[in-house]
Amino acid sequence: MAAFLLGAVLLIVQPEIVPSRPAINSKTETSSQSVQRELLKKTSQKNDFKENIHSNGSCRQLPQTIIIGVRKGGTRALLEMLSLHPDIAAAESEVHFFDWEDHYRNGLQWYINQMPFSYPHQITVEKTPAYFTSPKVPERVYKMNESMRLLLILRDPSERVLSDYTQVFYNHMQKHKPYPSIEQFLIKDGELNVDYKAINRSLYYIHMQNWLKYFPLDHIHIVDGDKLIKDPFPEIEKVERFLKLSPQINASNFYFNKTKGFYCLRDSGRERCLHESKGRAHPQVDTRLLEKLHEYFHEPNKKFFELVGRTFDWH
């Protein structure tokens, strides 16, 4: 009897995954459903199911949308802005399920446990910027749900490199630990240090090729991070359309905070801004070094534009 009840609850909790292409046989289980079912069998405990269902009718479910990156591209801003929509339920912290082996070994039920409670009509979203540049992640996401809708937010690659350095620099400063100047990372033997991880993360076309092996381009919406900073509403409108959400977010939800120097949010009379760690000033960099950085990214950017059939206003 206990086994029967457990199986019944499993059927309730298990989200329905719609295949991205027509199935040959309607009775044949899709690969993503099969993987989920096997992972749930291996990792689930009786208490997991009780914790995933709320008395008000909401439940924890697998995300239907993931913000996959890019690091320092504006993923937190995008998630906060998207959360203005009543049909969005967002995970509060970065989950790192697909890129951290310790987390991935915990199984799919552990992943579900990290999600917020949501109602059937809502879309659950999680964001982990490291997903975009992690080689194993695209296949793992595909095996979970080949119909996943992905959000990728990008900025000018050179600016992203400076933001990347700035975040690590301040993290060290807060711990009272010394940290080298950005020049020491960017220059090696008098030349641009192309082995610097922050530079590699900005080679968007390399990482995008990996994602396109598993997901068609129309399943990946690219948000212009530079435009999101300057004028967020038009970019969020595009995201609403991509996710097939009713247009609920409007221009009045955004206001420019002169003190902080970026847009903040207004929701049901409440005003809130991103954490003070966002929008930090970049370090001063020698003009010639910046030119080297811009020159280095010229060809990779061109390849990326050709890959996605779209251009961006980058150096």
C-alpha positions, 0 to 999 in steps of 0.5 A, a space after each residue: 500500500 505504501 509503495 502504491 501511494 508513493 508511486 501515486 505521488 510520484 506521478 503528481 510531482 513529475 512535471 510533464 515534458 513536451 518533446 521539441 519535435 514530434 514523437 514517432 510513437 506516442 506510446 514511446 517515452 522520450 529520452 528526457 522523460 526516461 532520464 528524469 524517471 530514472 534519476 527520480 527513482 535513484 534519488 527520491 525519498 518519501 519525505 521529498 514528495 511531501 516537501 514538494 507539495 504545498 497545501 495551497 496547491 503549489 509545488 516545486 517543479 523542474 524549471 521550464 526556463 534557465 538563464 544560462 549566462 553569461 557571468 557578469 552579463 546582467 543575469 541577476 538584473 534580468 532575473 529580478 526584472 523578469 520576476 516582476 511578472 506574476 507568472 514567473 517563479 524564480 529560484 533565489 540563488 544560483 543552483 549550480 546543478 549542471 556544472 558542479 559535480 557534487 550537486 549533479 550527483 545528488 540527482 534530479 530530485 535534489 534539483 527540484 528541492 532547490 526550486 521555489 513553490 509555484 502554481 501550475 500556470 507559472 514558469 519556474 526559472 533558475 539562473 546560473 551564469 557559469 552554465 554557458 561556459 561549462 562544456 558538460 552543461 548543454 548535454 545535461 540540460 538537454 537530457 533533462 528537457 530537450 524543450 527547455 527555453 534558454 535565456 542568455 544575456 551578453 555584454 560587450 566582451 571587453 566590458 565583461 572582462 573588466 567586470 569579471 576582474 572587478 568582482 573578484 577584486 572586490 571579493 578579495 578586498 572584502 576579505 582583506 586579501 591583496 589582489 594583483 592589478 588587472 594589467 598583471 592578468 591581461 599582459 604576459 610577456 608584453 602581449 595580451 594574455 589570452 589564457 586569462 580565464 576572464 578573456 576565455 569566458 568572453 569568447 562567446 562563439 566557442 561556447 555558443 557552438 556547444 549549446 547549438 549542438 543540442 538546442 536550436 537557435 529558436 530555443 535560445 533567446 539572447 538578451 542585449 545586456 548593454 541595452 538592458 542597462 540603458 533601457 530595460 523595458 524593451 528588452 524585457 518585452 522581448 523576453 516576455 514574448 519569447 516565453 509566451 507570457 502575457 504582457 504584464 511588465 510595463 515601463 512604469 516598473 522601471 525608474 532611473 536611480 541617479 545615486 546608483 547610476 542604473 535602473 531600479 524596479 517599482 512593483 506594486 508601490 514598492 521600490 527596490 534596487 539591485 545589491 550594492 555589489 552591482 554596477 561597480 566602477 571598473 578599474 582604470 585601464 591604459 588606453 593602449 591595453 584596451 585597444 589590444 583587448 578590442 582588437 583581440 575580440 574583433 574576429 571572435 565577435 564577428 564569428 558570433 554574429 554570423 553564428 546567431 544571425 544578429 549583430 551587437 553594438 560592441 567594440 
